[in-house]
Amino acid sequence: MPRARTPSASPATDEARADNADTAPQAESADKPQRGIQALDATGELLAALVAAGMPLSLRDLAAAAGMPSAKAFPHLVSLLKTGLLARDEAGRYEAGPLSLELGLLGLARLSPVREADSELVDLAASTGMSVALAVPGPLGPTVVRLEESPQPLHVSLRPGTVMSLVNTAIGRVFAAWLDDDVRAELLAQDGLRLAGVPSPSSSPSSQPSPSSQPSPSSQHASRQAQQSAQEAHDPRYAERLAAIRAQRLDTALGNPIPGISTVAAPVFDHTGSVCLVLALMGPSGNFDTANESDSAQRLAAAAERLSRRFGYVPGAAPL
């Protein structure tokens, strides 16, 4: 008796099975971590150790940095050399290979610093209870492009598009600390265009306003700060302040440029070693501990460091 023939699955059924096969690992990963290949995990540890070192390493040093014996590390390194993920310099030390460089450039080309920083801004505002500003280098100077309000919003004039003084704001000073001297001098000449910047050349300090146009107390405060900033930019203490910022990678502004509001700012570096972003926490001066050792400042510094590494910055590496 002929055997009954099982009907073949329809194309639609085959497609559904393929879709289920693709989504099965994703569904499984939601419940428990997926099982990988242990040998590749060890290879990844070697690559991570080399990245953390930021310099070529010998077999012994690289294996030690990855926490494994040299005999175990060697076969992994042979495969990494064959694939081009690693190369060896004239001294026989292991360094990034051509494939690693291509992958790195591909990743950097797809990065958007402002978009990548968005989650850090939200987390910082939630964990510190402070407002968080994000600034980028702009044609007129450091420009705020994102502001994440705290649960208790601050009533400040700062908003996206505000350009910050290189002298009188923590955000501006952090940018200024890593600028070349000639670039900084050129920007300082235009500081009157920025929030709490120096007075414009056309304004004369000796000119007195008419009685009908007396400035408000807030504008008087801004004017006093503006008159001081021109002198501060050429004051040796300004250069010392920038040197301290480079050493500490943090800067604070107490009640300046906005009275009653304090700020602590930190730089974010890109793969060239240049400052591509500045993160800043802002809060009422009365209950905001801006000391470098404070919890808020350390959270800010950690967020800036995470972003820097995401953008390809290697601490201690020579700038490109």
Secondary structure, DSSP 8 states (H G I E B T S, - for coil): ----------HHHHHHHHHHHHHHHHHHHHHS-----HHHHHHHHHHHHHHHHTS-B-HHHHHHHHTS-HHHHHHHHHHHHHHTSEEE-TTS-EEE-HHHHHHHHHHHHH--HHHHHHHHHHHHHHHHSSEEEEEEEETTEEEEEEEE--SS----S--TT-BB-TTT-HHHHHHHHTS-HHHHHHHHTTGGGSBT----TTS-TT----GGG---HHHHHHHHHHHHHHHHHTSHHHHHHHHHHHHHS-EEEES-SSTTEEEEEEEEE-TTS-EEEEEEEEEEGGG----TTSHHHHHHHHHHHHHHHHTT--TT----
